[in-house]
Each structure stands twice: as structure tokens, then as C-alpha cells.
Amino acid sequence: MRQRKILGRPSITKSQKNKLIRLYQINNLSVRDIAKMCNMKTSTAYKYLKKANIQRSR
């Protein structure tokens, strides 16, 4: 039986999601800065903040 290749970029880990949310809620940093710290694109950071129902305040 052949194994199939998994396509696409791997999803971010739970610890990365938690770090993203924690940094956004606690610090006065922009989403762009936080995304750089977490090694992800800005659009990915916005996507996970939206999924966590966090309002954009900045």
C-alpha cells in the first residue's frame, strides 16, 4: 500500500497559538511584531486571533 504525501504547510502548534494570544492580550505589541516573534505570517496570526474571538483593539 502506498502512503500519500501530506500537502500544504503544517499547522501551528497549540503552544504557538497560546503564545500568540497571550502576547496580544498582555503586551502593547502589533500583530505584525507578534507574528514575527512566533515565526508566522501576519495573516496567519490574524486568522488565529479571529478564531479565538479576540477583538482587534489596535
Buried (B, 14 or more C-beta within 10 A) or exposed (E): EEEEEEEEEEEBEEEBBEBBBEBBEEEEBEBEBBBBBBEBEBEBBBEBBEEEEBEEEE
